């Protein structure tokens, strides 16, 4: 009897909760290998658990709705590789609004897969939630959650691609301070300047985090043990 939005959130919330109760060793190795403390709010679905997940989803929800949301194809659950499960939280409930599968096997060409239903939901970036909006006055905007986690702080916002941020979400940051920490390549610079234009229109205070351009992103800097070699500037 739920509407489509609620059905979708219920299904992906189940997938997310499932991912928190599996063997986390592959996720732990993936993040530790990048000198990142493995995050507890990111789950893991090893490929050996996918059949069990697929069977559970079929029993609970039925194949028709799972295919409608493109979580299943005619064979069952669509994704058959080890993944970390990155959630988009809901500001007003304990449900999930979208999930991203970070593929853990470097030999697979796919990097990340988003499961969302943007016809009804515009998911906010990981790891933003209502508690963090109330707790912090400063937020770091990074290109992806790997760079955000590399900072070793709670108050980052992972923009999955420099052009993928939703300008409507920027209203959450009125009266906040933003630090843009996009990659040091040309695409990162263009994305940072584009985001800056939106922030200026909303009168949101912001600066840019920069570092030696020899290191493309914050995780490269982290792995080189040079996170102390960053500095803030007002313009790019």
Secondary structure, 3 states (H helix, E strand, C coil): CCCHHHHHHHHHHHHHHHHCCCCCHHHHHHHHCCCCCCCCCCEEECHHHHHHHHHHHHHHHCHHHHHHCCCEECCEECCCCCEEEEEEECCCCCCEEEEEEEECCCCCCCCEEEECCCCCCCCCCCCCCHHHHHHCCEEEEEECHHHHHHCCCCCEEEECCCCCCCHHHHHHHCCCEEEEECCCCHHHHHHHHHHHHHHHHCCCEEEEEECCCCCCCHHHHHHCCCCCCCEEECCC
